[in-house]
Amino acid sequence: TIGAAVDSFIFLVPYILRGALNLAPKPGDGPPPSMQRAGGYEVVVVAEDAVSGKSATVVMEGRGDPGYSHTSKLLAEVGLCLLDEGCWRHGVGGGVLTPASALDASTLVSKLQAAQSDDAGVLLSTRVKAGGFRVEGEL
């Protein structure tokens, strides 16, 4: 009701004016490192052709918190690879390219493996299955 909304507003105004109402975490307020290392995730992407019935499945598994452990490492390494001409895929032309179409995948994987500072095991593993074709790899 309108009365409840007005009461809520009147209640919150002093907190907002004093800056005591924190809606977002402060920098450095993330989970502790032990919790970041203990986490993990799995992403499964399935593409299926409705006409032929053929499908492809990609499974990515990671150890550690993806937001804190993986995103920053992957973004930094892809950015550095985009700056390095030795990392570019040869023979690719066009206008605006995505990193996946502009970079040589094997060179990028090598750079990601070299940059991995986590010595506790595999940071990221992928499995691709399309028809009778299967590929597995680890970073």
N, C-alpha and C positions, 0 to 999 in steps of 0.2 A: 504494500500500500504506500501511498504518498507519505503518510506519517512515519512509517518505518524508514523510508529513504531519508527524510529530513532528520530524524533522530540519528541515523548512522552518519550523516554528513556533519551534524553538530558535534558528535562524539569524535570524529576523525580530524576535524579542522585543527585543534590544538597540536596534535601529533604531527600533522603535515607542516604547520608553520614552524615548529621547533626542529623539524628535520628528523624527528624520532621515528617516523614511519619509513622503514627501509623495505622497499619492494624488490630490490635486486641485491645480490651478494656483493660485498666489497671485494676489491682485488685481493687475491691470496686466500679467500675464504672457501676454496674448493675442498674436495675430500682429501684426507691425508694420503701421503705416498703409498702406505701399506695397502689402503683400500683401492687405490688406483691400480696397483700391481695385481691385486687379487681378482679383479674383474675379468671379464671376457665377453666376446660377442660372436655371433654367427649371422651372416647375411646369405640368404638363398635367393637367387634370381633365376626364374624360369621363363624362357621365351618359347612360344609355341606357335607354329604356323597353322592357322585354322583350316587352310585348304589341303595341305599335304599331311598334316598331323605330325610332322617332324618337330622335335623340340631340342633345346639346348639348356643346360643347367650350369650355373656358376655358383659355387659355394665359397665364401670367404670367411675364414675364422681368424679371430685375433685374440691375443692374450693381453690383458690390461684394459684400462678404460679407453674407449675409442676417442672420446672428446679430449682427453688430456694426453694420452700417450701417442696415439696414431695420427690424429688430424694435423698437429703441428709438424711432426716429422715428415709426413707425406707431402704437405703443402710446401714446406721449405725445400725438400729435395726435388720436387717437380719444378718449382720456381728456378732453382739453380740449374737444373737440367735444361730448362727452356733458354737460359742464357748461354749455355755451352753448345757451340756448333757441332761438337763431336757427338752430342746426344740427339741431334736432329735426325729424323728419318730421311733418307736420301730419296730424291725423285718425287717428293710430294710438293705440289704447288697449289695455288688457290688463294682465296681471300683470307678470311678469318678462320683459323684452324683451332680445334680443341687440342688440349695437351695429348690426348690419346691418339689423335691423328697426326700430330706434328712430331712426336718423339719416337725414337727407336725403343721398342719395349725391352729388348734384352739389355740395352745400355742403361735404361732407367732402373731395371731390376738390379743390375750390378751396382749402381750407385746407391740404391736403397740398402742393399746388403752391406756395403762398405760403411754406410752411415749408421747402421744399427749399433747402438751402444748398450743394448740390453743383453747381458751375457747369460740370462737365465733360460734361454731356449728360443723357440720360434716366436717371432713377433707377429707374423701374418702368414697364413697358408691359404692357398687357393686350389680348387679342384674344378676342372671344366669337363663336362660330358656332353657331347653332341653326337647322337647316333652311336656308332661304334667307336668314335674318337674320344680319348680320355687323356687329360693332361693334369699333372699335379706339380705344385711347386711351393717352396717355402722362402720366406724372407727372414 
